[in-house]
Amino acid sequence: MSLEIQLAGIHPRSEKLIELTRSYERAKASWSQVEVQLEQETREVIKLQESLGFKHFSDGALGWQDQLRPVTRALQGVESGTRYSRWFDTNTFYQKPIIVGKISAGNIDPKNFLRADLLTKERDRKVTLPGPYTFSQLSENKHYKNYADLLFDIATAEREIIRRLKNEGVTLFQLSEPCLVYQPYRESFRDQSEVDLALGAIRSLVKDSPGDFVVQTYFGDAAPLLPALLNLPIFGVGIDLFETDISSFNEQEKTSKAFVLGVVDSRESFVEDANWIADTARKFSEKVDARQLVLASNSDLKFVPQGIANQKLEALSKASELLEGSG
């Protein structure tokens, strides 16, 4: 079994960059000042990944205002509204996309998704995108009468975004699908027919290169959906170990899939102990015989201060060394 560590989404900005951005919005700072600080911090995130022994590199997505906006701006038939909604049960918000027409790929600028110019060395690159089901669930639909049409049009458009990003050297895509396991914004939870549609949309999205995708779930228990997720033609499945009941997994379940273990909590400033992380991963591997384990945060680390986020990544790296040393 191989082992690695990865970023699982947006990394937090420093207080300096946050303040610069606010000053720009109040017309008290120039965009060039923001860009200089943004590039500096992106380089620092990349350097941190190098020092911690990462194999797949992210630019930290520091330029992303929220998890959906870059995709929203790359699609035709979707507008960025003025309404902000809470991102699940965190203290952060996202700009709700409004679906006003048939969705298709629009003006796709790879720089809005990845600073490939700063990832100059030969290395595998990773980008995190909202999965088609989560994007559809967190949008306001003013056009489609048939939900399946909406879902599969999003998947088709995202395939084009992914095709362009592959030209930038991206070799791994994380499709974040928290709505598969957690829906606090709905009066009634999704039923099996909706799950089947969601999984079908993912299948259509990944069909060209299934080995390049991980489907990441978080903020909810992935155990009930695990058999269906493992049946997807993808490289790996991500689960939030703070929410997922692994005791329900079959003893010594064997899978050819990789598992991304969300083993540090992105919503908690407490920095997990490396020994505890290693022990938790070891106990998981005793339950599930996976081809590869990836240690990561359960979701975007943007919910904690940058210094805390960096310490959490360092704890993951130390845990990885402990696991490899005991292997």
N, C-alpha and C positions, 0 to 999 in steps of 0.2 A: 504493500500500500504506500503510495506517495503522499507527500504532505506539502502544503504551501499556505501562504497568508495573502490576503487581498483586501483592498479597499472595497466597500460594499455600496458606494454611492457618493454623495456630495460631502466633501471635507469642509470643516468650518473655516470661515475667514477670521483673520485677526481683528482685534478691536480697532487697530489703526485703519484697516481696510474698510471695516464697517462704517467708521466715522467719516472716512473720505467719501464713501458712496453716499452717505446722508448729506454731506456738504455739497456734493455734485447735484443732488436732487433739489437742494435749496439754492442752487446757482452760486455757491460760495467756493467751489473748487472746479477745476477743469476736468474733462474726461481723460485728458492725457495724464494727469496726476493719478487718477484711478487706475489707468492702464499700466503705469509703471509699477505701482504697488501690487496689482493683480499678477503681473508677470513675475515679480520677485517671489511672491508667495507660492505661485505655481511651481517655480523652480525648486523652492524649499520642500514642497510636498514630494516632488519627484526624487530629490536628493534623499529625503527621509526613507522612501521606499527602497532606494538603492542600498542605504546603510543597513536596512533591516532584512535584506535578502529576498525581496519580492521577485516573483517570476513574471507576473502580468502587471503592467504599469498603467496607472490612471493618472490623469492630470489633476485629479481632485475636484474637477467640475466647479472650481471656485467662481467662474463667471456665470454660473446658472443662478437665476433669481429664485427659481423653485424647480421641483422635480418634473414638471410638465411643460414649462414654457418653451424650451428649445424645440420640442416636438410640435407644439401648437403653432409656432411661427414657421415651421417647415411644411405645413399642410395647407392645401386649399380647401375651402368649405368650413374652415374653423377660424374663429376670431378670438382674440384675447379680450375678454370683457373687463369691466371695471370692478366686478364683484370679487372679493377675496373670501375664501373659505378656509376653515381650520384644517390643517393636515392631520387627519385622524385625531388622536388625543394628545397631540404635542402642543407646545405653545408657539407654533409657527403656522404660517398661512401660505396658500398658493392662489394664483390668479386662475379662476375657473374658466376653462375653455368653453366657448359657445359654438355649437355646431349649427351652422346656418345653411349649408348646402352639401352636396355630395362630396365626400372626402377623397382627396387624391394627393399625391406628393406634389409639393409646390417648389419654391425656391430653396433648395437645400444647400446651405453653406456649411461644409464640414467644420470650419473654425468655430461655429456656434456650439459644436458638440465636443470638440477635442482640440487642444493646442498641440497638434502634431509637430509644429515647428520647435517646440521645447522638448519633445521626446525624440532627440536626434540620434541616439545610439540604436544599434540593432537590439531590439527587445520586443517581446509580445506586449500588445496594447489592449487595454480593456475599457469599454464604455458601458455605463449603466443607463438603461432607458426604461420608461414605464411600459409595462406589457399592455397589449391591446385591450384586455378586459378592464384593467385598472384605469386606463386612460378614458375608456368609454363611461365607466361608472362615476368618475369624478368630473365629467363634463356635463354641460346643460344641453340637451338635445332638442333643437327647434326645427329639425328637418326630417329625420327618418321616422317612418311609420313602423318599420320592421327592425327590431333590435339586432337580429342576425346580420342584416345588411350593413348596419352601422359598424358592428364589431369586425366583420371581415373586410370592410373598406379600410378601417384603421390598420388592420394587419397588413393589407396589401401596400398601403402607403409607407408603413414602417419598414417593410422589406426594401423599398427603394432607398430610404434613409440609410439602412444597414449596408446596402450595396455600395453607396458612396463612401461610407466610413471604412469599408474593407479596403478601398483604394488608398486610404490613409494609413494602412498597416494595422488596423484593428483586427485582432484574432479571437477575442472573447467578448461576447455581449451578455450582460446581465439584464434579463427582463424582470423588472420588479412587479410582482403581482400580489400586493398585500390584500387587495379586495377579494381574493379567493378565500381568505381565511378570516377577514375582519371587516365588518360593514356597519360601523356605528352611525352612519348617516342615513340608514334605511330603517323603516318601521318593521319590515320583514326580511329575514335573511334569504339569500339566494337559494333556489331549489336545484335539484339534480339536472333538470333540463338546461338551466342557465350555466351550470358547471360544464356540462357537455359542450355547449356553445363556446364557452371560454377556452376550453382545452382544444376545441377544433380550430379556433382562431390562432392559438399558439402554434398548432401543427402547421397551419398554412403559412405562418410567418417564418418558421425555421426550416421549411422543407428543402431549401436549396443547399443548406450546409448545417445539418443538425448538430454536428460536433462542435460548433462555435457558440453554443448557447447554454446559459444556466438560467433556470427560472427560480427566482428568489421570493419566498413568502416571509412575511413578518407581521408582528403585532397580533398574531392569532395562532391557534393550534393547527399545525399542518398535518397532524397524525391522521385524521379522518380522510384526507385527500391524498395521502402518501402513495397508495398503490396506483392511483391514476396519474400522479405526477411522475412516478418512476416509469410509467408506461409511455411517457412522451419520448419522441425521438430527439433527445437533447443530451448534452454532455453531463449536466449535473442539476441537482435540486438543492435549493437553499431553504433552511428552516431556522426559525427563531427559537433557540433553546430556552429562552425565558418564558415562552408561551406554549411550546410543544410538549406533549406528554409522550416521552420516548418509552415509557413503561408499556405502552400499548403495542410497540413494535414486536414483531415475531422474533423470538430468540435466534440469534445468529442469522438474521435475514441477509441473504447475499444479493448483491446488485452490481451490475456493470457500470452504474452511474457514479459520478463523484458526488460528494455531499459538501455543501457549504454550510458550516456550522456557525450560526450567529451566537457566539459565545461571549461577546462583550456587549453590554447594554448601551445603545446609543442615546437612550433617554435618561440616563443616570450618570451623574458626575463622579460617582465612586469608581476608582480604577481597580479593575479585577486583578487578583493575584495570579501571577504566571503559573504557579503550582496548581492552583484551583482550576485554571483554564485547561492545563495539561491533563489533570485528573478527570475533568468532565469529558474531554475529547476521548480519553482512554476508555472511559465507561461507555461512551457511545459506540466506539469501535468494537467493544465486546458484544454489543447488541446487534450491530449492523456491519457486515463485511462488505465495505465499499472499495471501489478501485482507487479512490483518492479522497483525502480529506482536505478541505480548505478552511482555515480558521479566519474568521472575520467578525465584524460587528453585525448585530442583527439587522440594522438598517443604516441609513445615512448618519454619519457622525456629526453632521451640522447642528444637531440639537444640543451639543455640549461645547464649552469653550475650546479654542484651538489647542491650548496647552494640554488640556485633559484628553482630547482626541489623540494627540501625539503619544501621550503616555499609554493610552489603551493599545495603540498599535505596537508600541515597544513591549507591552505585556504579551501580546499575541506572538511577537517574534521570540521572546524568551520561552514561552510555552512550546513553541515549535521546536526550539533547540532541546528542551527537556524531553519531548516526545521522541525526537530522533536519537537522542542519547540513550534512551531506554529501549529503543527498538532492536 
